[in-house]
């Protein structure tokens, strides 16, 4: 579930009855979206200043703009994944900043650390998700701060969330661009990626992770990841260790659809066996 940053993500909830709740800061303002129904018929309800923006973008969020017909499996395991997940659609949020900030938090740290940082920063500096009086909006659902709100996060709260100065500075440089950053949602993927990477602290890894979500980019393959090349290499060749060059060579038959191929592989294929303990989270004082 690419839009959910861990089980404790304050912007995302899945209720026991299957109802999905999502809180976002749209160009029109904060909004809460509730999704109910079945995969064949989904109903969306939204509240807040950005409610209409969220509803207008709901088809794209659910993958209506995605065209999986161009994808052709080239490996046995990808064939199997494609059969098991025939309806896989890539989401498009149209929200660049919302995807960029948690992607920056995930730079060079464990997933647990990044999810904790996102959760703490939103609980401390986000705002309650909008909803009508008496609505069953889940308790604790939060909208991330606006650009000015991010600039007002004090240094001790960044440190308390385990965010080093390099990542915090990259986020602050990004939010100073304000609404201009979300206009990249209307630019082609290659152009948006190049413009994102003009921001110091934003490289190919972060740009790809952002555009996979904001643009639903089917070819935005993530390079520079610590684990992904090993996972892809092991799934397609059985070799436990690989690098970016090997991964890109293996994914070359899926040119134009490499992110989709990666998603399918990750959905069904285990990673290589571990020969060392997981990297321990860093301690920040």
VOKOL-358199 format. One record per residue: x, y, z of N, C-alpha, C in turn; chain. Coordinates in Angstrom, 3 decimals. Layout:
# VOKOL-358199
n_x/n_y/n_z/ca_x/ca_y/ca_z/c_x/c_y/c_z/unit
X/Y/Z/X/Y/Z/X/Y/Z/A
...
END
This chain:
# VOKOL-358199
n_x/n_y/n_z/ca_x/ca_y/ca_z/c_x/c_y/c_z/unit
0.859/-1.182/0.000/0.000/0.000/0.000/0.901/1.241/0.000/A
1.226/1.779/-1.172/2.291/2.778/-1.268/1.994/4.098/-0.585/A
0.724/4.437/-0.340/0.411/5.728/0.268/0.424/5.681/1.785/A
0.501/4.506/2.351/0.487/4.360/3.806/1.916/4.215/4.311/A
2.313/5.114/5.210/3.669/5.084/5.752/3.660/4.403/7.109/A
3.466/3.088/7.081/3.467/2.304/8.302/2.085/2.198/8.915/A
1.947/1.242/9.829/0.660/0.993/10.461/0.163/2.142/11.308/A
1.068/3.004/11.785/0.665/4.125/12.625/0.601/5.449/11.893/A
0.548/5.420/10.562/0.500/6.649/9.770/-0.719/7.486/10.176/A
-0.516/8.710/10.682/-1.663/9.527/11.122/-2.546/10.001/9.975/A
-2.106/9.868/8.725/-2.914/10.337/7.591/-3.750/9.226/6.979/A
-3.669/8.022/7.519/-4.273/6.864/6.837/-4.840/5.903/7.870/A
-6.055/5.449/7.626/-6.658/4.441/8.500/-7.459/3.455/7.651/A
-7.445/2.200/8.051/-8.342/1.198/7.490/-9.164/0.651/8.643/A
-10.463/0.885/8.602/-11.354/0.448/9.670/-11.591/-1.054/9.585/A
-12.044/-1.675/10.670/-12.321/-3.121/10.652/-13.313/-3.534/9.563/A
-14.212/-2.630/9.165/-15.178/-2.987/8.120/-14.637/-2.762/6.717/A
-13.356/-2.383/6.614/-12.737/-2.179/5.318/-12.782/-0.752/4.806/A
-13.471/0.145/5.527/-13.503/1.549/5.126/-12.103/2.144/5.188/A
-11.724/2.873/4.149/-10.409/3.506/4.085/-10.577/5.008/4.299/A
-9.763/5.555/5.198/-9.758/6.988/5.476/-8.386/7.543/5.094/A
-8.400/8.707/4.459/-7.150/9.348/4.060/-7.286/10.856/4.268/A
-6.292/11.443/4.943/-6.272/12.885/5.178/-5.127/13.491/4.377/A
-5.408/14.554/3.630/-4.406/15.169/2.767/-4.495/16.683/2.844/A
-3.376/17.316/2.490/-3.385/18.766/2.302/-3.327/19.017/0.809/A
-4.431/19.411/0.240/-4.549/19.621/-1.193/-4.245/21.077/-1.531/A
-4.107/21.427/-2.814/-3.930/22.834/-3.185/-5.100/23.717/-2.739/A
-6.262/23.104/-2.492/-7.429/23.861/-2.033/-7.561/23.880/-0.515/A
-6.689/23.161/0.181/-6.748/23.113/1.631/-6.861/21.684/2.143/A
-6.940/21.513/3.468/-7.001/20.162/4.039/-8.301/19.462/3.681/A
-8.223/18.134/3.601/-9.402/17.346/3.251/-9.306/15.971/3.879/A
-10.458/15.405/4.166/-10.582/14.025/4.621/-11.382/13.260/3.581/A
-10.870/12.111/3.176/-11.542/11.267/2.185/-11.899/9.934/2.828/A
-13.155/9.502/2.623/-13.600/8.186/3.093/-13.992/7.350/1.880/A
-13.432/6.141/1.812/-13.738/5.235/0.709/-14.443/4.012/1.256/A
-15.596/3.694/0.669/-16.354/2.515/1.062/-16.759/1.755/-0.194/A
-17.260/0.544/0.004/-17.730/-0.250/-1.120/-16.858/-1.456/-1.379/A
-16.833/-1.885/-2.634/-16.063/-3.051/-3.054/-15.131/-2.639/-4.182/A
-14.161/-3.488/-4.542/-13.296/-3.134/-5.673/-14.064/-2.853/-6.953/A
-15.230/-3.433/-7.099/-16.022/-3.216/-8.316/-16.793/-1.904/-8.285/A
-17.069/-1.389/-7.088/-17.855/-0.157/-6.954/-17.444/0.554/-5.675/A
-16.633/1.602/-5.806/-16.116/2.342/-4.652/-16.820/3.686/-4.573/A
-17.227/4.042/-3.376/-17.888/5.330/-3.141/-16.989/6.202/-2.290/A
-16.793/7.442/-2.703/-15.965/8.374/-1.963/-16.777/9.511/-1.382/A
-16.461/9.863/-0.131/-17.068/11.015/0.538/-15.922/11.838/1.109/A
-16.028/13.151/1.008/-14.921/13.992/1.463/-15.446/15.203/2.216/A
-14.603/15.719/3.121/-14.920/16.902/3.904/-13.721/17.846/3.890/A
-13.983/19.090/4.234/-12.921/20.063/4.346/-12.817/20.959/3.128/A
-11.992/22.017/3.206/-11.836/22.943/2.078/-11.368/22.260/0.799/A
-10.607/21.164/0.934/-10.102/20.466/-0.243/-10.959/19.292/-0.671/A
-12.203/19.213/-0.154/-13.045/18.044/-0.425/-13.308/17.857/-1.914/A
-13.693/18.922/-2.602/-14.008/18.776/-4.019/-12.768/18.413/-4.823/A
-11.625/18.980/-4.434/-10.365/18.638/-5.111/-10.091/17.145/-4.962/A
-10.294/16.621/-3.764/-10.064/15.195/-3.528/-11.012/14.336/-4.354/A
-12.280/14.719/-4.421/-13.251/13.923/-5.170/-12.985/14.005/-6.672/A
-12.567/15.186/-7.141/-12.234/15.301/-8.564/-11.057/14.404/-8.929/A
-10.129/14.229/-7.990/-8.953/13.407/-8.254/-9.108/11.951/-7.867/A
-10.290/11.572/-7.394/-10.486/10.204/-6.916/-10.262/9.147/-8.001/A
-10.757/9.317/-9.225/-10.474/8.287/-10.234/-8.981/8.052/-10.438/A
-8.200/9.131/-10.491/-6.757/8.969/-10.662/-6.139/8.296/-9.436/A
-6.630/8.644/-8.237/-6.123/8.027/-7.015/-6.342/6.521/-7.041/A
-7.460/6.096/-7.631/-7.799/4.673/-7.697/-7.203/3.976/-8.920/A
-6.436/4.717/-9.728/-5.740/4.092/-10.845/-6.438/4.178/-12.178/A
-7.475/5.048/-12.298/-8.209/5.129/-13.566/-7.335/5.666/-14.694/A
-6.320/6.488/-14.355/-5.444/7.043/-15.389/-4.319/6.093/-15.781/A
-4.195/5.015/-15.040/-3.111/4.068/-15.309/-3.513/3.112/-16.432/A
-2.567/2.798/-17.296/-2.834/1.881/-18.411/-1.882/0.684/-18.321/A
-2.324/-0.397/-17.689/-1.448/-1.562/-17.536/-1.363/-2.434/-18.781/A
-2.081/-2.069/-19.835/-2.133/-2.939/-21.016/-0.794/-3.042/-21.727/A
0.084/-2.047/-21.514/1.390/-2.073/-22.178/2.369/-3.031/-21.500/A
1.978/-3.567/-20.343/2.904/-4.416/-19.591/2.881/-5.845/-20.111/A
4.068/-6.385/-20.384/4.208/-7.768/-20.848/5.207/-8.481/-19.940/A
4.783/-9.476/-19.174/5.718/-10.203/-18.310/6.796/-10.918/-19.125/A
8.037/-10.859/-18.645/9.155/-11.475/-19.354/9.861/-12.556/-18.541/A
9.495/-12.701/-17.260/10.109/-13.705/-16.403/9.009/-14.555/-15.778/A
9.357/-15.765/-15.432/8.357/-16.688/-14.879/7.713/-16.123/-13.623/A
8.535/-15.556/-12.726/7.976/-15.062/-11.467/7.104/-13.834/-11.701/A
7.435/-13.048/-12.728/6.609/-11.880/-13.042/5.293/-12.332/-13.668/A
5.340/-13.386/-14.486/4.102/-13.977/-15.000/3.193/-14.388/-13.842/A
3.780/-15.075/-12.860/2.991/-15.542/-11.721/2.412/-14.373/-10.942/A
3.207/-13.334/-10.734/2.729/-12.160/-10.005/1.613/-11.463/-10.772/A
1.748/-11.414/-12.084/0.741/-10.757/-12.913/-0.577/-11.518/-12.860/A
-0.508/-12.832/-12.814/-1.730/-13.636/-12.700/-2.392/-13.442/-11.339/A
-1.572/-13.334/-10.298/-2.113/-13.176/-8.949/-2.654/-11.777/-8.704/A
-2.118/-10.794/-9.411/-2.530/-9.396/-9.203/-2.920/-8.769/-10.544/A
-3.923/-9.325/-11.209/-4.272/-8.832/-12.553/-4.822/-7.413/-12.546/A
-5.344/-6.981/-11.413/-5.954/-5.657/-11.356/-5.052/-4.583/-10.798/A
-3.742/-4.848/-10.704/-2.833/-3.859/-10.124/-2.871/-2.558/-10.923/A
-3.220/-1.473/-10.251/-3.217/-0.146/-10.858/-2.311/0.764/-10.027/A
-1.622/1.648/-10.706/-0.726/2.577/-10.025/-1.497/3.844/-9.678/A
-1.430/4.222/-8.417/-2.158/5.390/-7.947/-1.471/6.678/-8.387/A
-2.254/7.713/-8.569/-1.743/9.053/-8.885/-2.429/10.036/-7.942/A
-1.672/10.604/-7.002/-2.272/11.517/-6.027/-2.340/12.950/-6.528/A
-1.416/13.336/-7.415/-1.341/14.729/-7.842/-0.772/15.646/-6.789/A
-0.209/15.088/-5.708/0.325/15.866/-4.591/1.814/15.572/-4.439/A
2.629/16.461/-4.979/4.069/16.228/-4.984/4.664/16.408/-3.587/A
4.326/17.496/-2.918/4.921/17.758/-1.610/4.540/16.683/-0.604/A
3.293/16.222/-0.648/2.842/15.177/0.271/3.637/13.891/0.103/A
4.056/13.595/-1.136/4.860/12.402/-1.382/6.336/12.645/-1.119/A
6.771/13.895/-1.318/8.198/14.202/-1.190/8.679/14.164/0.254/A
7.916/14.766/1.164/8.404/14.903/2.543/8.661/13.546/3.205/A
7.712/12.604/3.194/8.034/11.303/3.804/9.129/10.551/3.052/A
9.271/10.810/1.742/10.364/10.165/1.000/11.714/10.694/1.467/A
11.798/11.991/1.747/13.042/12.549/2.302/13.317/11.942/3.669/A
12.286/11.771/4.483/12.476/11.177/5.807/13.018/9.758/5.713/A
12.764/9.076/4.599/13.204/7.694/4.435/14.626/7.578/3.898/A
15.290/8.710/3.630/16.652/8.660/3.109/17.620/8.101/4.159/A
18.350/7.048/3.778/19.497/6.556/4.546/19.175/6.119/5.967/A
17.915/5.764/6.242/17.565/5.260/7.567/16.691/4.026/7.400/A
16.447/3.325/8.492/15.553/2.174/8.433/14.116/2.648/8.230/A
13.293/1.757/7.684/11.887/2.082/7.480/11.208/2.411/8.801/A
11.570/1.682/9.853/10.975/1.927/11.172/11.270/3.344/11.630/A
12.522/3.793/11.458/12.889/5.159/11.857/12.105/6.203/11.067/A
11.988/5.985/9.752/11.307/6.955/8.903/9.827/7.049/9.250/A
9.187/5.906/9.452/7.764/5.913/9.798/7.543/6.572/11.150/A
8.437/6.333/12.089/8.324/6.971/13.410/8.447/8.484/13.279/A
9.397/8.951/12.467/9.586/10.393/12.298/8.336/11.034/11.705/A
7.779/10.426/10.658/6.567/10.946/10.027/5.424/11.009/11.035/A
5.268/9.943/11.811/4.185/9.890/12.785/4.341/10.982/13.851/A
5.532/11.107/14.421/5.737/12.082/15.494/5.575/13.515/14.997/A
6.128/13.813/13.837/6.046/15.180/13.320/4.601/15.575/13.026/A
3.799/14.629/12.514/2.404/14.965/12.227/1.577/15.065/13.505/A
1.861/14.216/14.481/1.128/14.307/15.735/1.431/15.607/16.460/A
2.672/16.090/16.310/3.073/17.319/16.998/2.694/18.581/16.226/A
2.757/18.520/14.904/2.633/19.757/14.128/1.552/19.711/13.052/A
0.922/18.570/12.839/-0.182/18.510/11.897/-1.449/19.065/12.530/A
-2.547/18.969/11.800/-3.835/19.418/12.335/-4.860/18.306/12.183/A
-5.881/18.366/13.031/-6.920/17.338/12.992/-7.586/17.314/11.624/A
-7.823/16.115/11.114/-8.480/15.978/9.818/-9.888/16.543/9.889/A
-10.320/17.290/8.858/-11.658/17.895/8.897/-12.767/16.861/8.761/A
-13.902/17.199/9.303/-15.075/16.336/9.208/-16.260/17.035/9.839/A
-17.489/16.698/9.437/-18.665/17.351/10.011/-18.890/16.928/11.453/A
-19.634/17.733/12.163/-19.963/17.422/13.549/-20.642/16.059/13.628/A
-20.088/15.190/14.459/-20.665/13.873/14.650/-20.208/12.833/13.648/A
-19.392/13.222/12.681/-18.908/12.240/11.705/-17.958/11.272/12.387/A
-17.917/10.043/11.854/-17.099/9.013/12.469/-15.666/9.046/11.930/A
-15.087/10.243/11.808/-13.687/10.356/11.399/-12.830/9.710/12.476/A
-11.933/8.809/12.109/-11.145/8.107/13.117/-10.371/9.070/14.018/A
-10.348/8.754/15.260/-9.613/9.570/16.222/-8.127/9.553/15.879/A
-7.507/10.718/15.897/-6.078/10.809/15.634/-5.712/10.990/14.176/A
-6.691/11.014/13.274/-6.392/11.231/11.863/-5.916/12.668/11.682/A
-4.762/12.843/11.019/-4.132/14.156/10.943/-3.800/14.536/9.510/A
-3.805/15.852/9.263/-3.350/16.417/8.000/-1.959/16.993/8.236/A
-1.043/16.775/7.304/0.314/17.272/7.496/0.318/18.800/7.511/A
1.340/19.416/8.120/1.411/20.886/8.154/1.459/21.485/6.755/A
1.041/22.752/6.648/1.235/23.468/5.399/2.706/23.900/5.315/A
3.152/24.442/4.178/4.571/24.807/4.069/5.071/25.692/5.204/A
4.270/26.691/5.595/4.707/27.556/6.700/4.817/26.765/7.992/A
3.881/25.832/8.198/3.937/25.012/9.404/5.203/24.186/9.481/A
5.657/23.650/8.335/6.909/22.883/8.341/8.091/23.778/8.716/A
8.085/25.030/8.263/9.217/25.913/8.573/9.251/26.291/10.043/A
8.129/26.095/10.747/8.061/26.468/12.164/8.354/25.298/13.087/A
8.667/24.129/12.531/9.052/22.996/13.384/10.398/23.326/14.032/A
10.489/23.357/15.348/11.765/23.709/15.992/12.796/22.596/15.845/A
14.044/22.982/15.946/15.138/22.026/15.733/15.050/20.852/16.692/A
14.594/21.105/17.932/14.551/19.999/18.902/13.467/18.979/18.561/A
12.417/19.404/17.848/11.411/18.427/17.437/11.901/17.588/16.258/A
12.694/18.178/15.350/13.325/17.355/14.313/14.212/16.306/14.971/A
15.033/16.741/15.917/15.939/15.783/16.584/15.155/14.750/17.371/A
14.092/15.188/18.040/13.283/14.254/18.818/12.634/13.190/17.954/A
12.372/13.538/16.694/11.797/12.567/15.762/12.883/11.748/15.071/A
14.149/11.992/15.418/15.242/11.230/14.829/15.637/11.697/13.446/A
15.313/12.947/13.090/15.618/13.471/11.764/16.880/14.323/11.849/A
17.914/13.923/11.114/19.165/14.676/11.145/19.032/15.980/10.364/A
20.036/16.834/10.520/19.980/18.161/9.913/19.927/18.099/8.389/A
20.585/17.098/7.785/20.606/17.003/6.329/19.203/16.788/5.773/A
18.444/15.858/6.375/17.090/15.597/5.889/16.139/16.741/6.225/A
16.267/17.289/7.429/15.409/18.414/7.806/15.647/19.600/6.874/A
16.912/19.864/6.537/17.226/20.995/5.653/16.660/20.777/4.254/A
16.705/19.523/3.763/16.140/19.232/2.445/14.631/19.494/2.433/A
13.948/19.095/3.502/12.511/19.338/3.593/12.220/20.833/3.636/A
12.987/21.576/4.408/12.747/23.015/4.523/13.011/23.733/3.203/A
14.016/23.292/2.468/14.250/23.895/1.151/13.083/23.606/0.212/A
12.520/22.401/0.319/11.404/22.037/-0.555/10.150/22.835/-0.215/A
9.822/22.940/1.065/8.566/23.602/1.421/8.618/25.100/1.147/A
9.810/25.670/1.080/9.904/27.099/0.754/9.451/27.380/-0.674/A
9.395/26.343/-1.503/8.847/26.505/-2.854/7.322/26.533/-2.841/A
6.737/26.104/-1.727/5.301/26.191/-1.534/4.489/25.529/-2.624/A
3.459/26.237/-3.071/2.525/25.688/-4.049/3.191/25.404/-5.380/A
4.335/26.047/-5.652/5.010/25.801/-6.926/5.424/24.347/-7.071/A
5.686/23.708/-5.937/6.125/22.313/-5.999/5.003/21.407/-6.492/A
3.769/21.653/-6.041/2.665/20.797/-6.465/2.274/21.037/-7.914/A
2.691/22.163/-8.505/2.423/22.353/-9.935/3.206/21.359/-10.782/A
4.226/20.719/-10.192/4.972/19.696/-10.924/4.099/18.487/-11.244/A
2.981/18.347/-10.544/2.074/17.226/-10.835/1.542/17.300/-12.260/A
1.540/18.495/-12.842/1.074/18.648/-14.206/2.175/18.572/-15.241/A
3.416/18.342/-14.804/4.541/18.239/-15.730/4.816/16.774/-16.059/A
5.416/16.496/-17.218/5.827/15.127/-17.526/6.790/14.593/-16.467/A
6.799/13.288/-16.302/7.594/12.666/-15.238/9.067/13.038/-15.347/A
9.643/12.955/-16.541/11.069/13.240/-16.700/11.378/14.676/-16.324/A
10.524/15.605/-16.722/10.733/17.016/-16.393/10.579/17.262/-14.903/A
9.534/16.677/-14.306/9.320/16.841/-12.873/10.485/16.271/-12.077/A
11.010/15.122/-12.509/12.150/14.522/-11.823/13.370/15.430/-11.884/A
13.644/15.986/-13.047/14.801/16.866/-13.195/14.650/18.110/-12.327/A
13.453/18.678/-12.270/13.235/19.879/-11.465/13.335/19.569/-9.973/A
12.806/18.433/-9.552/12.935/18.053/-8.140/14.399/17.941/-7.742/A
15.211/17.406/-8.637/16.614/17.178/-8.305/17.466/18.444/-8.345/A
16.857/19.570/-8.691/17.569/20.838/-8.544/17.540/21.327/-7.101/A
16.689/20.716/-6.266/16.629/21.076/-4.847/17.744/20.326/-4.119/A
18.673/21.024/-3.468/19.740/20.327/-2.741/19.165/19.341/-1.728/A
19.690/18.130/-1.746/19.210/17.077/-0.852/18.194/16.157/-1.484/A
17.764/16.465/-2.724/16.820/15.615/-3.449/17.568/14.986/-4.621/A
17.748/13.677/-4.585/18.454/12.967/-5.643/17.532/12.024/-6.389/A
18.099/11.165/-7.226/17.281/10.249/-8.038/16.388/9.326/-7.207/A
16.914/8.827/-6.076/16.122/7.923/-5.228/14.856/8.620/-4.733/A
15.020/9.804/-4.156/13.888/10.528/-3.587/12.916/10.971/-4.669/A
13.453/11.417/-5.802/12.575/11.841/-6.903/11.723/10.679/-7.394/A
12.327/9.505/-7.558/11.564/8.348/-8.031/10.494/7.945/-7.030/A
10.848/7.885/-5.739/9.876/7.505/-4.720/8.713/8.493/-4.675/A
8.990/9.761/-4.934/7.940/10.780/-4.946/7.033/10.624/-6.153/A
7.618/10.513/-7.333/6.840/10.503/-8.570/6.073/9.205/-8.774/A
6.533/8.125/-8.158/5.754/6.891/-8.205/4.364/7.118/-7.623/A
4.268/7.992/-6.640/2.996/8.236/-5.964/2.263/9.453/-6.541/A
2.973/10.553/-6.722/2.304/11.773/-7.191/1.864/11.665/-8.642/A
2.645/10.967/-9.477/2.356/10.876/-10.899/1.859/9.491/-11.339/A
1.940/8.508/-10.459/1.625/7.143/-10.887/2.556/6.691/-11.990/A
3.848/7.042/-11.866/4.815/6.854/-12.949/5.199/5.388/-13.094/A
4.813/4.721/-14.179/5.061/3.279/-14.311/6.517/2.920/-14.559/A
7.353/3.887/-14.930/8.750/3.573/-15.229/9.718/4.203/-14.231/A
9.207/4.806/-13.166/10.069/5.489/-12.195/10.730/4.454/-11.285/A
11.785/3.847/-11.785/12.482/2.811/-11.024/13.385/3.467/-9.982/A
13.423/2.895/-8.792/14.193/3.450/-7.688/15.629/2.938/-7.742/A
16.573/3.856/-7.917/17.988/3.498/-7.859/18.600/4.141/-6.621/A
19.655/3.513/-6.113/20.296/4.019/-4.911/19.728/3.448/-3.632/A
18.874/2.425/-3.753/18.266/1.817/-2.576/19.194/0.748/-2.003/A
19.192/0.613/-0.690/20.085/-0.345/-0.043/19.674/-1.789/-0.312/A
18.377/-2.060/-0.367/17.892/-3.438/-0.440/17.279/-3.827/-1.779/A
16.700/-2.868/-2.502/15.935/-3.210/-3.698/16.735/-3.979/-4.748/A
17.979/-3.595/-5.086/18.712/-4.378/-6.090/18.892/-5.836/-5.694/A
19.145/-6.088/-4.401/19.296/-7.471/-3.947/17.985/-8.238/-4.103/A
16.876/-7.560/-3.778/15.569/-8.217/-3.861/15.237/-8.569/-5.311/A
15.418/-7.616/-6.216/15.115/-7.856/-7.626/16.067/-8.906/-8.207/A
17.344/-8.781/-7.889/18.315/-9.743/-8.401/18.041/-11.153/-7.926/A
17.707/-11.299/-6.657/17.437/-12.625/-6.105/16.178/-13.233/-6.728/A
15.150/-12.391/-6.936/13.903/-12.894/-7.515/14.092/-13.356/-8.956/A
14.918/-12.656/-9.710/15.026/-12.949/-11.146/16.196/-13.862/-11.504/A
17.207/-13.944/-10.634/18.374/-14.775/-10.972/18.751/-15.764/-9.885/A
18.274/-15.552/-8.662/18.680/-16.407/-7.553/19.959/-15.953/-6.887/A
20.605/-14.916/-7.429/21.828/-14.395/-6.817/21.460/-13.501/-5.632/A
22.087/-13.736/-4.469/21.680/-12.984/-3.272/22.147/-11.538/-3.247/A
23.178/-11.191/-4.037/23.718/-9.833/-4.001/23.700/-9.237/-5.404/A
23.186/-8.027/-5.533/23.156/-7.318/-6.807/23.384/-5.843/-6.547/A
23.604/-5.098/-7.602/23.754/-3.649/-7.492/22.791/-2.970/-8.457/A
22.812/-1.639/-8.472/21.886/-0.909/-9.330/22.077/-1.260/-10.803/A
23.325/-1.402/-11.223/23.591/-1.716/-12.631/22.961/-3.054/-13.018/A
23.116/-4.043/-12.144/22.518/-5.355/-12.412/21.002/-5.273/-12.418/A
20.442/-4.552/-11.449/18.991/-4.414/-11.377/18.433/-3.757/-12.646/A
19.071/-2.692/-13.097/18.595/-2.006/-14.300/18.719/-2.899/-15.531/A
19.760/-3.714/-15.569/19.906/-4.643/-16.694/18.787/-5.683/-16.673/A
18.464/-6.195/-15.493/17.401/-7.198/-15.386/16.022/-6.613/-15.706/A
15.840/-5.336/-15.386/14.553/-4.694/-15.624/14.448/-4.087/-17.025/A
15.533/-4.134/-17.792/15.545/-3.526/-19.126/14.420/-4.038/-20.034/A
14.048/-5.332/-19.973/12.929/-5.790/-20.825/11.598/-5.103/-20.509/A
11.526/-4.438/-19.353/10.297/-3.764/-18.949/10.392/-2.249/-19.131/A
11.304/-1.801/-19.971/11.480/-0.370/-20.202/10.125/0.300/-20.445/A
9.880/1.364/-19.687/8.584/2.036/-19.729/7.622/1.548/-18.668/A
7.910/0.364/-18.086/7.038/-0.257/-17.083/7.860/-0.827/-15.925/A
9.035/-0.274/-15.689/9.929/-0.883/-14.695/9.409/-0.762/-13.268/A
8.734/0.322/-12.950/8.160/0.432/-11.610/7.047/-0.590/-11.417/A
6.215/-0.789/-12.441/5.152/-1.789/-12.335/5.755/-3.183/-12.139/A
6.797/-3.496/-12.913/7.450/-4.792/-12.762/8.002/-4.962/-11.355/A
8.600/-3.909/-10.825/9.152/-3.959/-9.472/8.056/-4.205/-8.449/A
6.941/-3.497/-8.573/5.822/-3.685/-7.646/5.325/-5.126/-7.676/A
5.217/-5.706/-8.851/4.744/-7.087/-8.970/5.732/-8.057/-8.341/A
7.018/-7.846/-8.582/8.033/-8.725/-7.998/7.995/-8.649/-6.479/A
7.928/-7.439/-5.934/7.911/-7.275/-4.485/6.657/-7.882/-3.862/A
5.570/-7.954/-4.651/4.312/-8.479/-4.118/4.357/-9.983/-3.889/A
5.218/-10.706/-4.619/5.178/-12.171/-4.528/6.515/-12.814/-4.170/A
7.618/-12.118/-4.402/8.929/-12.758/-4.265/9.591/-12.373/-2.958/A
10.059/-13.354/-2.188/10.802/-13.021/-0.963/12.164/-12.448/-1.315/A
12.698/-11.675/-0.391/14.038/-11.148/-0.579/15.080/-12.206/-0.295/A
16.348/-11.905/-0.550/17.412/-12.875/-0.281/17.525/-13.157/1.199/A
18.040/-14.334/1.557/18.196/-14.651/2.983/19.167/-13.690/3.644/A
18.868/-13.359/4.884/19.728/-12.450/5.632/20.883/-13.210/6.263/A
22.045/-12.574/6.239/23.223/-13.166/6.874/23.760/-12.283/7.985/A
23.000/-11.257/8.329/23.407/-10.359/9.406/22.159/-9.789/10.051/A
22.260/-9.297/11.290/21.092/-8.691/11.928/20.641/-7.455/11.162/A
19.370/-7.097/11.354/18.872/-5.857/10.765/19.671/-4.672/11.299/A
19.818/-3.639/10.450/20.513/-2.455/10.887/19.740/-1.820/12.042/A
20.429/-1.531/13.126/19.775/-0.943/14.288/19.489/0.529/14.027/A
18.343/1.035/14.510/18.066/2.460/14.384/19.133/3.300/15.061/A
19.456/4.426/14.456/20.448/5.332/15.051/19.871/6.004/16.291/A
20.734/6.379/17.199/20.323/7.093/18.414/20.644/8.567/18.232/A
19.673/9.427/18.494/19.866/10.882/18.367/19.715/11.505/19.749/A
20.643/12.329/20.107/20.586/13.003/21.386/20.379/14.484/21.126/A
END
